[in-house]
Amino acid sequence: SEVPHEHDYVLDGEICVLDKTGRPDFGLLCKALSDVSLPFSFFAFDLLASFGQDLTWLPLRARKDVLSQAVESLNIEGLNFVDHFSDGEALA
């Protein structure tokens, strides 16, 4: 069995390339696959496991709390925490 690394997480999220206004742009994502000068961002929505422990049995809000702390502790450029939204229309 594998020994967990210092930061061993299974995240659910989406890889994006952002346009000049900071919004995800699928066309730029396609271009970035062949142009390494375009930076990728990862938007983490959920934390499914941590250090080999399945967290899917926890309520989403609890997983989001742990995810927020994990993203902050990792301090990786381009890794972003996506907070909980109860109003889907606010995302439009």
MODELLER restraints for C-alpha pairs under 7 A, 6 or more apart:
rsr = mdl.restraints
at = mdl.atoms
rsr.add(forms.Gaussian(group=physical.xy_distance, feature=features.Distance(at['CA:4:A'], at['CA:51:A']), mean=5.56, stdev=0.5))
rsr.add(forms.Gaussian(group=physical.xy_distance, feature=features.Distance(at['CA:4:A'], at['CA:52:A']), mean=6.68, stdev=0.5))
rsr.add(forms.Gaussian(group=physical.xy_distance, feature=features.Distance(at['CA:8:A'], at['CA:50:A']), mean=5.90, stdev=0.5))
rsr.add(forms.Gaussian(group=physical.xy_distance, feature=features.Distance(at['CA:8:A'], at['CA:51:A']), mean=4.92, stdev=0.5))
rsr.add(forms.Gaussian(group=physical.xy_distance, feature=features.Distance(at['CA:9:A'], at['CA:49:A']), mean=5.67, stdev=0.5))
rsr.add(forms.Gaussian(group=physical.xy_distance, feature=features.Distance(at['CA:9:A'], at['CA:50:A']), mean=4.58, stdev=0.5))
rsr.add(forms.Gaussian(group=physical.xy_distance, feature=features.Distance(at['CA:9:A'], at['CA:51:A']), mean=6.20, stdev=0.5))
rsr.add(forms.Gaussian(group=physical.xy_distance, feature=features.Distance(at['CA:10:A'], at['CA:47:A']), mean=6.06, stdev=0.5))
rsr.add(forms.Gaussian(group=physical.xy_distance, feature=features.Distance(at['CA:10:A'], at['CA:48:A']), mean=5.42, stdev=0.5))
rsr.add(forms.Gaussian(group=physical.xy_distance, feature=features.Distance(at['CA:10:A'], at['CA:49:A']), mean=4.99, stdev=0.5))
rsr.add(forms.Gaussian(group=physical.xy_distance, feature=features.Distance(at['CA:10:A'], at['CA:50:A']), mean=6.50, stdev=0.5))
rsr.add(forms.Gaussian(group=physical.xy_distance, feature=features.Distance(at['CA:11:A'], at['CA:44:A']), mean=6.32, stdev=0.5))
rsr.add(forms.Gaussian(group=physical.xy_distance, feature=features.Distance(at['CA:11:A'], at['CA:46:A']), mean=5.81, stdev=0.5))
rsr.add(forms.Gaussian(group=physical.xy_distance, feature=features.Distance(at['CA:11:A'], at['CA:47:A']), mean=4.73, stdev=0.5))
rsr.add(forms.Gaussian(group=physical.xy_distance, feature=features.Distance(at['CA:11:A'], at['CA:48:A']), mean=5.85, stdev=0.5))
rsr.add(forms.Gaussian(group=physical.xy_distance, feature=features.Distance(at['CA:12:A'], at['CA:44:A']), mean=5.85, stdev=0.5))
rsr.add(forms.Gaussian(group=physical.xy_distance, feature=features.Distance(at['CA:12:A'], at['CA:45:A']), mean=5.63, stdev=0.5))
rsr.add(forms.Gaussian(group=physical.xy_distance, feature=features.Distance(at['CA:12:A'], at['CA:46:A']), mean=4.99, stdev=0.5))
rsr.add(forms.Gaussian(group=physical.xy_distance, feature=features.Distance(at['CA:12:A'], at['CA:47:A']), mean=6.26, stdev=0.5))
rsr.add(forms.Gaussian(group=physical.xy_distance, feature=features.Distance(at['CA:12:A'], at['CA:48:A']), mean=6.94, stdev=0.5))
rsr.add(forms.Gaussian(group=physical.xy_distance, feature=features.Distance(at['CA:13:A'], at['CA:42:A']), mean=6.74, stdev=0.5))
rsr.add(forms.Gaussian(group=physical.xy_distance, feature=features.Distance(at['CA:13:A'], at['CA:43:A']), mean=5.30, stdev=0.5))
rsr.add(forms.Gaussian(group=physical.xy_distance, feature=features.Distance(at['CA:13:A'], at['CA:44:A']), mean=4.22, stdev=0.5))
rsr.add(forms.Gaussian(group=physical.xy_distance, feature=features.Distance(at['CA:13:A'], at['CA:45:A']), mean=4.96, stdev=0.5))
rsr.add(forms.Gaussian(group=physical.xy_distance, feature=features.Distance(at['CA:13:A'], at['CA:46:A']), mean=6.78, stdev=0.5))
rsr.add(forms.Gaussian(group=physical.xy_distance, feature=features.Distance(at['CA:14:A'], at['CA:42:A']), mean=5.62, stdev=0.5))
rsr.add(forms.Gaussian(group=physical.xy_distance, feature=features.Distance(at['CA:14:A'], at['CA:43:A']), mean=5.28, stdev=0.5))
rsr.add(forms.Gaussian(group=physical.xy_distance, feature=features.Distance(at['CA:14:A'], at['CA:44:A']), mean=6.71, stdev=0.5))
rsr.add(forms.Gaussian(group=physical.xy_distance, feature=features.Distance(at['CA:15:A'], at['CA:40:A']), mean=6.63, stdev=0.5))
rsr.add(forms.Gaussian(group=physical.xy_distance, feature=features.Distance(at['CA:15:A'], at['CA:41:A']), mean=5.69, stdev=0.5))
rsr.add(forms.Gaussian(group=physical.xy_distance, feature=features.Distance(at['CA:15:A'], at['CA:42:A']), mean=4.48, stdev=0.5))
rsr.add(forms.Gaussian(group=physical.xy_distance, feature=features.Distance(at['CA:15:A'], at['CA:43:A']), mean=6.44, stdev=0.5))
rsr.add(forms.Gaussian(group=physical.xy_distance, feature=features.Distance(at['CA:16:A'], at['CA:24:A']), mean=5.69, stdev=0.5))
rsr.add(forms.Gaussian(group=physical.xy_distance, feature=features.Distance(at['CA:16:A'], at['CA:29:A']), mean=6.14, stdev=0.5))
rsr.add(forms.Gaussian(group=physical.xy_distance, feature=features.Distance(at['CA:16:A'], at['CA:40:A']), mean=5.77, stdev=0.5))
rsr.add(forms.Gaussian(group=physical.xy_distance, feature=features.Distance(at['CA:16:A'], at['CA:41:A']), mean=5.20, stdev=0.5))
rsr.add(forms.Gaussian(group=physical.xy_distance, feature=features.Distance(at['CA:16:A'], at['CA:42:A']), mean=6.21, stdev=0.5))
rsr.add(forms.Gaussian(group=physical.xy_distance, feature=features.Distance(at['CA:17:A'], at['CA:24:A']), mean=5.63, stdev=0.5))
rsr.add(forms.Gaussian(group=physical.xy_distance, feature=features.Distance(at['CA:17:A'], at['CA:25:A']), mean=5.90, stdev=0.5))
rsr.add(forms.Gaussian(group=physical.xy_distance, feature=features.Distance(at['CA:17:A'], at['CA:28:A']), mean=5.94, stdev=0.5))
rsr.add(forms.Gaussian(group=physical.xy_distance, feature=features.Distance(at['CA:17:A'], at['CA:29:A']), mean=5.06, stdev=0.5))
rsr.add(forms.Gaussian(group=physical.xy_distance, feature=features.Distance(at['CA:17:A'], at['CA:39:A']), mean=6.46, stdev=0.5))
rsr.add(forms.Gaussian(group=physical.xy_distance, feature=features.Distance(at['CA:17:A'], at['CA:40:A']), mean=4.99, stdev=0.5))
rsr.add(forms.Gaussian(group=physical.xy_distance, feature=features.Distance(at['CA:17:A'], at['CA:41:A']), mean=5.98, stdev=0.5))
rsr.add(forms.Gaussian(group=physical.xy_distance, feature=features.Distance(at['CA:18:A'], at['CA:24:A']), mean=4.40, stdev=0.5))
rsr.add(forms.Gaussian(group=physical.xy_distance, feature=features.Distance(at['CA:18:A'], at['CA:25:A']), mean=5.62, stdev=0.5))
rsr.add(forms.Gaussian(group=physical.xy_distance, feature=features.Distance(at['CA:19:A'], at['CA:25:A']), mean=5.85, stdev=0.5))
rsr.add(forms.Gaussian(group=physical.xy_distance, feature=features.Distance(at['CA:32:A'], at['CA:38:A']), mean=5.42, stdev=0.5))
rsr.add(forms.Gaussian(group=physical.xy_distance, feature=features.Distance(at['CA:40:A'], at['CA:78:A']), mean=6.62, stdev=0.5))
rsr.add(forms.Gaussian(group=physical.xy_distance, feature=features.Distance(at['CA:41:A'], at['CA:78:A']), mean=4.37, stdev=0.5))
rsr.add(forms.Gaussian(group=physical.xy_distance, feature=features.Distance(at['CA:41:A'], at['CA:79:A']), mean=6.00, stdev=0.5))
rsr.add(forms.Gaussian(group=physical.xy_distance, feature=features.Distance(at['CA:42:A'], at['CA:78:A']), mean=5.97, stdev=0.5))
rsr.add(forms.Gaussian(group=physical.xy_distance, feature=features.Distance(at['CA:42:A'], at['CA:79:A']), mean=4.93, stdev=0.5))
rsr.add(forms.Gaussian(group=physical.xy_distance, feature=features.Distance(at['CA:42:A'], at['CA:80:A']), mean=5.99, stdev=0.5))
rsr.add(forms.Gaussian(group=physical.xy_distance, feature=features.Distance(at['CA:43:A'], at['CA:79:A']), mean=6.22, stdev=0.5))
rsr.add(forms.Gaussian(group=physical.xy_distance, feature=features.Distance(at['CA:43:A'], at['CA:80:A']), mean=4.78, stdev=0.5))
rsr.add(forms.Gaussian(group=physical.xy_distance, feature=features.Distance(at['CA:43:A'], at['CA:81:A']), mean=5.91, stdev=0.5))
rsr.add(forms.Gaussian(group=physical.xy_distance, feature=features.Distance(at['CA:43:A'], at['CA:82:A']), mean=6.16, stdev=0.5))
rsr.add(forms.Gaussian(group=physical.xy_distance, feature=features.Distance(at['CA:44:A'], at['CA:80:A']), mean=5.98, stdev=0.5))
rsr.add(forms.Gaussian(group=physical.xy_distance, feature=features.Distance(at['CA:44:A'], at['CA:81:A']), mean=5.09, stdev=0.5))
rsr.add(forms.Gaussian(group=physical.xy_distance, feature=features.Distance(at['CA:44:A'], at['CA:82:A']), mean=5.75, stdev=0.5))
rsr.add(forms.Gaussian(group=physical.xy_distance, feature=features.Distance(at['CA:45:A'], at['CA:81:A']), mean=6.68, stdev=0.5))
rsr.add(forms.Gaussian(group=physical.xy_distance, feature=features.Distance(at['CA:45:A'], at['CA:82:A']), mean=5.24, stdev=0.5))
rsr.add(forms.Gaussian(group=physical.xy_distance, feature=features.Distance(at['CA:46:A'], at['CA:63:A']), mean=6.59, stdev=0.5))
rsr.add(forms.Gaussian(group=physical.xy_distance, feature=features.Distance(at['CA:46:A'], at['CA:64:A']), mean=6.09, stdev=0.5))
rsr.add(forms.Gaussian(group=physical.xy_distance, feature=features.Distance(at['CA:46:A'], at['CA:67:A']), mean=6.64, stdev=0.5))
rsr.add(forms.Gaussian(group=physical.xy_distance, feature=features.Distance(at['CA:47:A'], at['CA:63:A']), mean=5.75, stdev=0.5))
rsr.add(forms.Gaussian(group=physical.xy_distance, feature=features.Distance(at['CA:47:A'], at['CA:64:A']), mean=6.81, stdev=0.5))
rsr.add(forms.Gaussian(group=physical.xy_distance, feature=features.Distance(at['CA:47:A'], at['CA:67:A']), mean=5.50, stdev=0.5))
rsr.add(forms.Gaussian(group=physical.xy_distance, feature=features.Distance(at['CA:48:A'], at['CA:54:A']), mean=6.30, stdev=0.5))
rsr.add(forms.Gaussian(group=physical.xy_distance, feature=features.Distance(at['CA:48:A'], at['CA:55:A']), mean=5.25, stdev=0.5))
rsr.add(forms.Gaussian(group=physical.xy_distance, feature=features.Distance(at['CA:48:A'], at['CA:56:A']), mean=5.47, stdev=0.5))
rsr.add(forms.Gaussian(group=physical.xy_distance, feature=features.Distance(at['CA:49:A'], at['CA:55:A']), mean=5.02, stdev=0.5))
rsr.add(forms.Gaussian(group=physical.xy_distance, feature=features.Distance(at['CA:68:A'], at['CA:81:A']), mean=6.02, stdev=0.5))
rsr.add(forms.Gaussian(group=physical.xy_distance, feature=features.Distance(at['CA:71:A'], at['CA:79:A']), mean=6.96, stdev=0.5))
rsr.add(forms.Gaussian(group=physical.xy_distance, feature=features.Distance(at['CA:71:A'], at['CA:80:A']), mean=6.98, stdev=0.5))
rsr.add(forms.Gaussian(group=physical.xy_distance, feature=features.Distance(at['CA:71:A'], at['CA:81:A']), mean=6.39, stdev=0.5))
